[in-house]
Amino acid sequence: MLRQKWVDIKTAQELLRHANRRITQDIYQQSVSEEQRLAQDMVFRDLLKGGSTQHPSAL
């Protein structure tokens, strides 16, 4: 999410408390598709409000 918001890698490294930038890049700077991001948001919202994480079509 930091990368999506154009936060530079050094700032992300410091916020995540990694020893160096390489760790941050190797672990967290992977590409995530928009579909994956939407699915993840749906799950987080449901978990936070205590609801089901099932897609409406699965009900």
N, C-alpha and C positions, 0 to 999 in steps of 0.2 A: 504494500500500500504506500510505503514511503516513496518508492521508485515511481509509482504512478503519479504521485504528487510532486515529482521533480525534485525530491530531496536528494542532495548530493551524497555520494557514497561515504564520505568521511563523516558527515553528520549522522547518517544511518548507523555507521560503525559505532560511533560514540553513544548514540541512544540505545543501541542493542548491547553495548558493553563488550564488544568483541575486541580481541587483542590487536587485530590488524584488519585492514580493508579487505584483504584477500578472503578471509573467513566470511565476511559479510557477502562479498560477491559470489563466492562458491556456494553458499547455503541459501541465501535469500533473494538473489537477483534473477532467479529463473523466470522464464516467460509463463504467464498465465493467461489463457484465453478469456475472452469476455463471457463465454458460456460457463466456464469453470468459476469465474468470479461471481456470476449471478447465482449459481448453485450454492456456492459457499455462503454468500450473503443470506440466502433463503434458510439454510441450516442454522446459521448463527442467530437469525431473528427468531426462529422457532424455538431454539434452545433457550434463549434469553427470556422468552415469554412462557416457557413451559409447555409449548404445543407439540404437535406431531411434526416430524420432519419428512413425512411422506408427501410426494407430489400429488396434487389434487386428482390426477387421472388414476392414481393407484388406490383411491378410496372406494 
